Amino acid sequence: MRVDDAIRELRERRARRRGFVPTVIPYTGYGSPDWVRVLGRVLLAGRPGRAARIESLRGWRSFTSVAVENQPVKVTIGDVVHHVVADRGGVIDVRLEAHLEPGWHRVVLETEGEGRNAPPVEAPVFVLDPDAPFGVISDIDDTVMITALPRPLLAAWNTFVLDEHARAATPGMAVLYDRLHRTHPKSPVVYLSTGAWNVAPTLTRFLSRNLYPPGPLLLTDWGPTPDRVFRSGRQHKIDELERIAEEFPEMRWLLIGDDGQHDEETYRGFAEDHPENVAAICIRRLSPGEAVLAGGRSREGGQATTPGVHWIYASDGKGLAEELAKAGFL
């Protein structure tokens, strides 16, 4: 962490000497009628108003932006102003009091402090309806997007070189999500991934281009922690699921993932601890070729079960849709 901080501070000093200013990159947040979780990241941009330029960066360029540690940020929700501070990775992840109706809203984020500041930006926020029948929590890699992420070289290629145009959508999954969204318009869709915040704009463009319903992305920071050189992706998913269960104790969730990583094991553990919060679990079976690229299948072997929880397995979105229709979700 000390080495990481030293490198970041050096890059930040050089960027500021060149006239770069702190700029907020807004991410999609979520909340309830009483509070909202606001997400974003503060990076140094060449001149004020360059947030759109940073958001359009692709491949390895998205990892060269300089994050601003402990940057004060003003968050305006309606007529109420909050003052928050970004973390050491420049990430804004705060829960703030709000009084909003269910549905889509926008909050305004603006950097504060001495010197030049970039213009304010708007971040979309989805407020969950307490009357929603259920919500959807979806994995991304090999679930909605074919990436074969666990294979190191291919993961590096997908992350640092390719853009969203070169990534393949999983057959039938966009249609499945659209049917769920149209059948249950009040139901939120949350995308949970082990990817870094750096790729949030790329993932957002991919989901929009392939007609997936909009929703918040819950990603992580790839930087070191006090006890690890790299963060645990599986632990990130476990923590986020536990947080969502605590934030929405009455909400039931349709959990969607694949059998190529740890989704089965992660979802099974969540279902055992919070059976009242699980509507069903859908697992996409990888093809033999995809399983090889993904480094094999999960230890559950496609046979996970949880008392009182309906597990659904299929190889694509069409198969999952058929099983969900039989279960009464479509």
Secondary structure as UniProt FT lines:
FT   HELIX           2..17
FT   TURN            18..19
FT   STRAND          21..32
FT   TURN            33..34
FT   STRAND          35..45
FT   TURN            48..49
FT   HELIX           51..55
FT   HELIX           59..63
FT   TURN            69..70
FT   STRAND          72..77
FT   TURN            78..79
FT   STRAND          80..85
FT   TURN            88..89
FT   STRAND          91..97
FT   STRAND          103..111
FT   STRAND          121..127
FT   TURN            130..131
FT   STRAND          135..138
FT   TURN            142..144
FT   STRAND          145..146
FT   TURN            149..150
FT   HELIX           152..160
FT   HELIX           164..166
FT   STRAND          168..169
FT   TURN            171..172
FT   HELIX           173..183
FT   TURN            185..186
FT   STRAND          189..196
FT   HELIX           197..199
FT   HELIX           200..209
FT   TURN            210..211
FT   STRAND          217..220
FT   TURN            226..227
FT   HELIX           233..247
FT   TURN            249..250
FT   STRAND          253..258
FT   HELIX           263..273
FT   HELIX           275..277
FT   STRAND          278..284
FT   HELIX           288..293
FT   TURN            294..295
FT   TURN            299..302
FT   TURN            307..308
FT   STRAND          311..314
FT   HELIX           317..326
FT   TURN            327..328
//
